[in-house]
Amino acid sequence: MKKITNGDLFKILQMLPCINKITGVRVTQRMAANARLVDEIIADLQAPLKPSKEFEEYQKKHNDLVKQHAKRDDNNDYVFKDEEKTDYDIENIAALEEDIDALREEYKECLDSYDEVKREYEESLTEECDTVFYPIKDKDIPAKASFEQRNVLQYFCEDIEDMENERNALIAKKNQQGIQEPQAVEDIPTVGEEDESKRELETV
């Protein structure tokens, strides 16, 4: 199997639901385990982004300032620019910006710290994920697996070269039939090396 970055896990997460209907005991077992691993890794990656109490305090004061400067109608209700009522119509933009600048200066150390956390988080997404996933053998993939399902399985396929050839053949066949298929995902490397046996399922 190939390797992927931490950031690629978010792409995989979005694609996993199509695997729920796949058949085949080995594929089902291993993809269930891989799905849990993806969830756990993403949760760990995002853990540092949890705001501190001081940052939450800043956010509340920021929101309060926006409301203070927001327009109100004859019924004293807030006026919004959108139907979702998320974008307040501000009475005096310059006055609001001045107050927010003062608030940011008050919480400068907290905001600088959170910006650093976000910077390190973004950097971590470009790093290689070192988790060893449960490998999928090409021979265990059901013949009726859909195009979308194969796109997900390629990340975990042990026989990645055979998998790619089969996927490309399927694309060519669909093109000949004039059927528009979703664009294949990038050839993003999949996690795991020869030490994949460390995570082998006992039942497989």
HELIX and SHEET records of a PDB file:
HELIX    1   1 ASP A    8  MET A   15  1                                   8    
HELIX    2   2 LEU A   16  LYS A   21  5                                   6    
HELIX    3   3 VAL A   25  GLN A   46  1                                  22    
HELIX    4   4 ALA A   47  LEU A   49  5                                   3    
HELIX    5   5 LYS A   53  GLN A   68  1                                  16    
HELIX    6   6 ILE A   93  GLU A  106  1                                  14    
HELIX    7   7 LYS A  108  SER A  124  1                                  17    
HELIX    8   8 ASP A  138  ASP A  140  5                                   3    
HELIX    9   9 PHE A  147  LEU A  153  1                                   7    
HELIX   10  10 ILE A  160  GLN A  176  1                                  17    
HELIX   11  11 GLU A  194  ARG A  199  5                                   6    
END                                                                             
